[in-house]
Structure formats: structure tokens, C-alpha cells
Amino acid sequence: MYRISVLCFTVAIVSFAALPLTAQLPPSLHSLSSQSSRGCSSGIDEVDLIINDVADESKTEAAMLKLEIARNMMNEGDYKSCAKYVDNAKRALKEARD
């Protein structure tokens, strides 16, 4: 039992060391993925504020659904899809206001 756990630990260390250095480090604040993440997050926050300003919740249901999908996409790291769903949520809110 002890040999197996030592073996697993050794394999894990060797596997981590074999990764390129960029895969081992967190993304920098200036990297493209972190900028996309911040852009997606700020878009979600913006749509959230607009939804909170609309008094009639029935007009915001479609936008809230699209915003939830955008949050899921952001959590999965798919920032392009996140931005698409944020834009769709904004369009749904615009249509609801008209």
C-alpha cells in the first residue's frame, strides 16, 4: 500500500515537472485570457445592473437566462461564447424595453 502511494506521488511530481512553465504559472494580468475574463465579467455585471433597473421581471426572463448561460461559459473558460451570450442578453433587454 505504501509503495503504491509513493509511486503515485512520484508520478504526479514528474508529470507536473514535465509541463511547460507557462502551464504551471497562473495567467498574468495582461494576458489575453485574463483580459477576456475581465471583459466577460464586466459585461455580466453591466447586464445585471440593467436587469435590476427594470421593474417588470417578466420582461427580463430571456435576458436572465442568457446571462446565466454567459456565467457558465465564463466559468468554463469559454470567453468568446460568454461575450456572445452577454450581447444576446443586452439585445433581449433592449427589445423588452421597446
C-alpha positions in Angstrom: 0.0 0.0 0.0 2.8 2.4 1.0 4.7 1.6 -2.3 1.6 2.5 -4.4 1.1 5.8 -2.7 4.8 6.7 -3.1 4.6 5.7 -6.7 1.5 7.8 -7.4 3.1 10.8 -5.7 6.3 10.4 -7.7 4.3 10.1 -11.0 2.4 13.2 -10.1 5.5 15.3 -9.4 7.2 14.1 -12.6 4.0 14.8 -14.6 3.8 18.4 -13.2 7.5 19.0 -13.9 7.1 17.8 -17.5 4.5 20.6 -18.2 5.8 23.8 -19.8 6.4 26.6 -17.4 3.6 28.6 -18.9 1.1 25.9 -18.0 2.3 25.8 -14.4 2.0 29.6 -13.8 -1.3 31.4 -13.4 -2.1 33.8 -16.2 -0.7 37.3 -15.9 -2.9 40.3 -15.5 -2.0 41.4 -19.1 -2.6 38.0 -20.8 -5.3 37.7 -23.4 -7.3 35.2 -21.3 -7.3 37.4 -18.2 -8.4 40.3 -20.3 -11.2 38.2 -21.9 -12.2 37.1 -18.4 -12.4 40.6 -17.1 -14.3 41.7 -20.2 -16.8 38.9 -19.8 -17.2 39.6 -16.1 -17.7 43.3 -16.6 -20.3 42.6 -19.3 -22.2 40.3 -17.0 -22.1 43.0 -14.2 -23.3 45.6 -16.7 -26.3 43.4 -17.8 -27.0 42.6 -14.1 -27.4 46.3 -13.3 -29.7 46.8 -16.3 -31.8 43.9 -15.2 -32.1 45.3 -11.7 -33.3 48.6 -13.1 -36.2 47.0 -15.0 -39.2 46.8 -12.7 -41.1 44.2 -14.7 -39.4 40.8 -14.2 -41.4 39.2 -17.0 -39.5 41.4 -19.4 -36.2 40.3 -18.2 -36.6 36.5 -18.1 -35.0 35.9 -21.5 -32.0 38.2 -20.6 -31.6 36.4 -17.3 -31.5 33.0 -19.0 -28.8 34.3 -21.5 -26.9 35.8 -18.6 -26.9 32.5 -16.7 -25.5 30.8 -19.8 -22.8 33.5 -20.1 -21.8 32.9 -16.5 -21.5 29.2 -17.2 -19.4 29.9 -20.3 -17.1 32.2 -18.3 -16.7 29.5 -15.6 -15.7 27.0 -18.3 -13.2 29.5 -19.7 -15.1 30.0 -23.0 -14.9 33.8 -23.1 -15.9 34.1 -26.7 -19.2 32.3 -26.1 -19.6 34.3 -22.8 -19.3 37.6 -24.8 -21.8 36.3 -27.3 -24.4 35.5 -24.6 -23.8 38.8 -22.9 -24.5 40.6 -26.2 -27.6 38.5 -26.6 -28.8 39.4 -23.1 -28.3 43.1 -23.9 -30.3 42.7 -27.1 -33.1 40.9 -25.2 -33.2 43.7 -22.7 -33.3 46.3 -25.4 -36.3 44.5 -27.1 -38.0 44.2 -23.7 -37.7 48.0 -23.2 -39.2 48.8 -26.6 
